[in-house]
Amino acid sequence: MAATPTVLFVCVHNAGRSQMAAGFAEALSGGAVEVLSAGSAPKDAINPVAIEAMAEVGIDIAGNQPKVLTVDAVRESDAVITMGCGDACPIFPGKRYEDWELEDPAGKDIETVRRVRDEIRGRVERLLAELLPSQG
């Protein structure tokens, strides 16, 4: 694995779960990992409730823009974390793949989005501990 591992977070719309996961990975790794996020069918904007939920924990994702998933993004990544898009992601040998089953926060209230946010945070913390064992 590269000195700075690259993690790609993918969900269908790249507007909620993958954006929250990317926000946590950037904040919690302190730059020790390169973070990408994308969607198989990206929306035009980030879910405003996801932005609000992340702001509550001091992470600003408001300036992010949903991006379309590309083969290159997967190829460049050491770990690919999918959240409900499974089959839309191309598979390359030698990559680490995980599929996180998480409720889609689209159209949900702030309490639901907070629960999803907190679950994502725990999963990102575990992922970083595995990718960056020397920092754990």
N, C-alpha and C positions, 0 to 999 in steps of 0.2 A: 504494500500500500504506500501511496505517496506520503511525503513528510507532512503535508497538509491534506488530509482526506477530503474528498468532495462528497456531499450528501445531497441527493435530489429527492424532494418531497413532491408527490404527485397525487392530485385528486381530480375529479371530473372537471370542476369549474375553476379551480385555482383561485377561489374567492374566499375560502373559509379555512378548512382543516389544514391544507398544505401551507397556506400563508401563516397560520398561527404556529405550525410546527417550524417553519423556516425562521420566524421571528424568535422563537425560543432557542433554536439551535444557534443562531447568530449571537444572541444575548448571553447564553449560558456557556458557549465555547470560548468566548473572548477572542474570537478570530482564529482559533486553532483548527477550525474546519471551514471549508468553503461551502456555502449553502446555496442551493438552487431550488426553485419551485416552479411547477408547471401544471397545466391541466390538459386533459384529452379533448375537452370542449370548453375552453375558458370563457368566463363571463366578461362583461365590459368593465366591471369594477369590483373592488373588494367588498365583501359583505359588511355593511356598516355596523352590525351588531358584533361581528368578530373584531372589528377595529376598536369598538368600545370595550369589549371584554379584555383585549390585550392592553389597552391603555390603562385599565384598572391595575395591571401588574407592572406598569412602567415600560411597556414595549410598544413602540409606535410602528404600526404597519400601514398607516393611512396613505403613505406615499407610494406604496407598492402597486404594481399593475399586473393583473393576470396575464400569464404567458402561455403560449401553446407548447405542448410537449413535442420535443424534437428527438430524433434518433441520436443526434450529436450530444444532447444533454445527458441521455442515458449512457452513451459510450464514455463520456468524460467523467462519470461519477463512480466513486468507489462503493457507495451504498445507495440503493434506490428504495425509497419507502413509498408504497402506494396506499391510498386510502379510498377504497371503493371504486377504483377504476381498473383494477386487476388486469384483464385481458388486453386493455388498450396500450399497455406498456410493452415496448420491445424488450426482449430478453437477450442479454449477452453473457457468454460463459465467463466465469471468474468474478462476477459482480455479486455483491451481497444484496439480496432482495428480501424485503419484509412487507407483508400486507397487514396494515393496522385496520381492524374493524372498528370504525368510529361512527357515531351518529352524525349525519350531515346537518350542520347548523343552519343551512339555508332556510329562511322563513321562520326560524325558531325564536323564542323569547330569550331575554338576556340570561335567565337562570339556566336554561338548557345549554346555551352557548358557553357559559362559565363552566359547566360540568364537563363539556367536551374539551374546553381549553385546559382545564386542570388535568384531565386524562392525557392529553397530548403532552403537557409539560413533563409528567412522570415518564412517559415513553421516550421523550427526547433525552431526559436525564440518563435513562438506562442506556440508550443508544450511544450517547457521548462517552459514558463510562467504558463501553466496550471499544469504541473507536480510539479513545485517548486514554489507555490504561495508565500511562505515566502521570496523568493529571488527576486521577481518581483518588 
